[in-house]
């Protein structure tokens, strides 16, 4: 008799009567994703270049996309915002306040566009000034024409040797 009751009770239960919890959607974006977005944004800005890694960084292969020197992004979990710090070198003759504003606007716009998160601060630090002979961050064919030729471009095979 008990088995019959259980079968009848299960037929009476309507699955629509159950209250299911709402689905929770979450996303996590690692800081290196923001650093890559920043790096790509900076590569499109003329008149600046990134800081160069030290010899030890290059030997230990720390100068990769994961640890770009001079770029850091931190997420504030409480406010769902991003704090950015960028260290760059600027070409001589470029007005620094205008270049800082350009960098800040482009980084904030691109991070917000791609991640949907608010950028609460973009701190730009200008570490050094370089002349037109320095290698720029942007490496276009047009920029190569504007730059003076390097000494190694004029060396013949007989001028160079691996022997000491």
C-alpha positions in Angstrom: 0.0 0.0 0.0 2.9 2.4 0.7 4.3 1.9 -2.8 1.0 2.9 -4.4 0.9 6.1 -2.4 4.4 7.1 -3.4 3.6 6.6 -7.1 0.4 8.7 -6.8 2.2 11.4 -4.9 4.9 11.7 -7.5 2.3 12.1 -10.2 0.7 15.0 -8.3 3.9 17.0 -8.0 4.2 19.6 -10.7 7.8 20.6 -11.6 6.6 24.2 -12.2 5.9 24.5 -8.5 9.5 24.1 -7.5 11.4 27.4 -7.0 14.8 27.1 -8.6 17.5 29.6 -7.6 18.5 32.2 -10.3 21.5 31.4 -12.4 24.5 33.3 -11.4 26.8 34.4 -14.3 30.4 35.4 -13.4 33.4 36.3 -15.4 37.0 36.7 -14.3 39.5 38.7 -16.4 43.1 38.2 -15.6 45.4 41.3 -15.2 47.5 40.2 -18.1 44.5 40.5 -20.4 44.3 44.2 -19.5 48.1 44.5 -19.9 47.8 43.1 -23.4 45.0 45.5 -24.3 47.1 48.3 -23.0 50.1 47.1 -25.0 48.1 47.0 -28.2 46.7 50.4 -27.5 50.1 51.9 -26.9 51.4 50.4 -30.1 49.0 52.6 -32.1 50.2 55.8 -30.4 53.0 57.7 -32.2 55.8 59.4 -30.3 56.2 57.0 -27.4 58.1 53.8 -26.7 58.0 51.3 -23.9 60.7 50.9 -21.3 63.4 48.4 -22.3 63.9 45.4 -20.0 67.2 44.8 -18.3 69.9 42.5 -19.5 68.9 40.0 -16.7 65.2 40.1 -17.8 66.2 39.3 -21.4 68.5 36.5 -20.3 65.9 35.0 -18.1 63.2 35.6 -20.8 61.1 37.6 -18.4 60.5 40.3 -21.1 57.6 38.5 -22.6 54.0 39.6 -23.2 53.1 38.3 -19.7 55.5 40.7 -17.9 55.8 43.8 -20.0 58.0 46.3 -18.2 56.2 49.5 -17.4 52.6 48.3 -17.8 50.5 47.2 -14.8 46.7 46.9 -14.4 45.0 46.0 -11.2 41.3 45.2 -10.7 39.3 46.6 -7.7 36.9 43.8 -6.9 34.7 46.1 -4.7 34.0 48.7 -7.4 34.5 46.5 -10.5 37.0 49.0 -11.9 40.5 48.9 -13.3 43.5 51.0 -12.1 46.2 51.3 -14.8 49.8 52.5 -14.5 51.9 52.9 -17.7 55.6 53.9 -17.9 56.8 55.2 -21.3 59.4 57.2 -23.0 58.4 60.1 -25.1 60.0 61.5 -28.3 61.7 64.8 -27.9 59.6 67.8 -29.0 56.2 66.2 -28.2 54.2 68.2 -25.7 54.0 65.8 -22.7 50.6 67.0 -21.2 48.9 66.4 -24.6 50.5 63.0 -25.0 49.5 62.0 -21.5 45.9 62.9 -22.2 45.9 61.0 -25.5 47.4 57.9 -23.8 44.9 58.1 -20.9 41.8 58.5 -23.1 42.8 55.7 -25.5 43.6 53.2 -22.8 40.4 54.0 -20.8 38.2 53.8 -24.0 39.7 50.5 -25.2 39.6 48.7 -21.9 36.0 49.8 -21.3 35.0 48.8 -24.9 36.5 45.3 -24.6 35.8 44.4 -21.0 32.8 46.5 -20.1 34.6 47.5 -16.9 35.1 51.1 -15.7 38.6 52.4 -15.7 39.0 54.4 -12.5 42.5 55.7 -13.1 45.2 55.8 -15.7 48.5 56.9 -14.3 51.1 57.8 -17.0 54.7 58.1 -16.0 57.2 59.5 -18.5 60.6 57.9 -17.7 62.8 59.4 -20.4 63.0 61.4 -23.6 64.3 59.8 -26.8 65.5 61.3 -30.0 64.2 60.4 -33.5 67.0 57.9 -33.8 65.5 55.6 -31.1 63.4 52.7 -32.2 59.7 53.6 -31.9 57.0 51.4 -30.5 55.1 51.6 -33.8 57.0 49.8 -36.6 55.4 50.9 -39.9 57.0 51.2 -43.3 56.2 54.9 -43.3 58.0 55.4 -39.9 61.0 53.6 -41.3 61.3 56.1 -44.1 61.2 59.0 -41.6 63.9 57.6 -39.4 67.6 57.9 -40.0 69.4 54.8 -41.1 71.2 52.7 -38.5 74.9 52.2 -38.6 74.5 48.5 -39.1 72.5 49.1 -42.3 75.7 50.6 -43.9 78.1 47.9 -42.9 79.5 45.5 -45.6 80.0 41.9 -44.9 83.8 42.4 -44.8 83.4 45.2 -42.2 81.8 42.7 -39.9 83.3 39.5 -38.5 82.5 37.1 -35.7 86.2 36.8 -34.8 87.6 38.8 -31.9 
